[in-house]
Amino acid sequence: MAKDYVTPVVGVVLIGFSLYMFYSGIGLMVVRDVASSLLAILIGFVTLSGGITLLRTWAIARVYEGGAKVETESREESSRGGKESS
């Protein structure tokens, strides 16, 4: 149960960190520190990509688990129904 909440929390933390890095990059551009600002923005893009990928994968897994659960329940109901009518 706890592992169900670790992935989305880490994804949101990565997205938050990426926003912070974008903000830092813009601040560094203001003081004309170009190399550091480009590096900060690159780190922001990488962490944003990682956070979005984690959240997307978690959401797809939740949908798939829900579909598999419904399919398993329908199989169990059909097998019970078949046994009761025999």
N, C-alpha and C positions, 0 to 999 in steps of 0.2 A: 504494500500500500504506500509506503513512504517513497518507494522508487518511482511511483506514478507522478510524484510532484517534484522530483529532483530535476528532471530534464527541462520542464518549462521554466522553473526558477532560474536555472543556469542560462537558459536562452534569453530570458528577460534581463538578467544581469549583464550578459554580453552585449545586448542591444544598448543598455544604459551606459556601459563602458565605452561603446563605440560613439555614442552621442557626446560623451565627455571628451573623447579624443578629437572629434570634429571641432568642438568648441575650443579645445587647446590649440589645434592647428590654425584656426582662424585668429586666435589671439597671438600666435607666433607670427602669422603673416602681417599683422598690424605693426609689429616691431621689426619687420623686415628680416626675420630669421627664416629664410626660404627653405633651407635643407631640413631643418627641424620640423617646420610646418608640413612639408611634404611627407616626411616620415610619420608624423602624427596622423595625418589624413589617411595614409596607407594603412596604418594600424587600425584606424577607425573602419575602413572598408572591409578589412579582413575579419575583424570581430563582428561587424554587422552581418556579414555573410554567414559566419559561423552561428550566430544567434538565430538568424532567420531559418537556417537549415535545421537546427535543433528543434525549433518550434514546429516547423513544417513536418519533420519526421515524426515528432510526438503526436501531432494531430492525425496524421495518416495512420499511425499505429493504433490510436484510440478508435478510429473509425473501423479499421480492419478487425480489431478485437471485438467490437460491438457486433459486426456482421457475422463473425465466426461464432459468437455466443448465440445469436438469434438462429443461425443455421443449426447449431448443435441442439438447441431447445426444440426446434421443429422436427429434427430427426428423432429425438427422444419421444415427443408427442406422437409421431406417426408410428413409432415402434410399439408404444403402449397401446395405441388405438388398434393396431393390428393384432396384438396379443389378446386384448379383451374381447374382440369380436370372434376369435377362434373357438 
